[in-house]
């Protein structure tokens, strides 16, 4: 269990950022779902509840999800169910239980960049950016590779570009962490993105696999057997470019086998849209 020396609930992001930067041991609180599993000592815990970051909204070009929005709100949001084949809402629906999903926040999950995340993998397969209070907007792909620093996530922004998407995962039970997850998306112009998560390290894009699919599946009227041949070859490319590791849930070899299966399911689902 973590310990807190002082607790602050600012009403503006400027105030929150000032408190965060004032001392080394200060930290932003999300839902504390994962924080409570550690033994961290926090000098001043900064709660963003009053900063107006709990929202999901859209305009003609994009969807915005505030950092303090819960997974449960993501799961039940009609806006998120309407776009990208509902993959964002679906991705969080199997995470532990409803009470837990009412606690976990979008900002905490994105900032943590957890390797086991169900949420980050489909986000990474879309045109997603992270809006930081001081640094401004950064692509999620870039953010995933950045070192941890004292910043405040204000929101994430997803471009509404007409992508068709699929999210696939495998877990031992409904409420367990995924052994592996994978997302695939295709633009109206036929460009693919493939992402893999829960492989050990953080979720990443499989660039070579996506480029291969973009090239081979751009042809019109492919026969079913030709599509299957492309999927099989794409699976081999995937496991050659992505690093899989072993842990208590699965071996690296098992994850490689799963990767091929999940990729096939994702590609077929997107092609059927």
PyMOL commands that set and color helices and strands:
alter all, ss='L'
color gray80, all
select helices_A, chain A and resi 13-22+35-37+49-51+71-76+78-82+84-92+98-101+106-112+119-124+140-145+207-216+224-241+252-271
alter helices_A, ss='H'
color red, helices_A
select strands_A, chain A and resi 3-8+27-29+41-47+56-58+62-66+128-132+136-139+153-159+164-170+180-186+192-197+204-205
alter strands_A, ss='S'
color yellow, strands_A
deselect
rebuild
show_as cartoon
